[in-house]
């Protein structure tokens, strides 16, 4: 038996689309309600601005692309959470555990991450401009091409972190631990690195123009081709530091002299 194809008029197609959209809207609303009530850990693309998730366990939650502006995640567990592309502008993530979280391309401008744990997290292409991250831990984290302009990371731990090509202009890293960190090609102009432990760090081609690295430990660090113009390394440790083809211009050396 030959079936005659059904032809829908333009009006009929619009009606079908309206029905489909009407069915999807309540589904998204229900998903959001379930998440807010704590009955679900997944709410990708949801609008959750200003919501409080203080001390909530959201390990492995899926919040990809969600809007979480000014949300409160204080002391929350977000281990392995999926937050890629999420908007966390001015969000409170103080003391939150974001170990191995997916934060690629996330917007964390003006965010609060004091004491946050970001070990092994992927923050590539993330925007953390003006974020407050004092004592935060980013051991073995990936911050490739991330923007950390004017970030406060004093006393933070970034051992073995990957910050290749990251924008760290004007960042505060006083007394931060950056042992073995990879900062090749990173922008560290006008940064504060006073007392930072950068033992064995790789800064090949990094821009440290006007950086203040007084008393910093750069033992065995690789500063090959790095820009060190007007940088301050007074009382810094340069033992076994690689400085091949580094660019000097009125650079303050460890002994207090300017070079050249």
Order of alpha helices (4+ residues) and beta strands (2+ residues): alpha-beta-beta
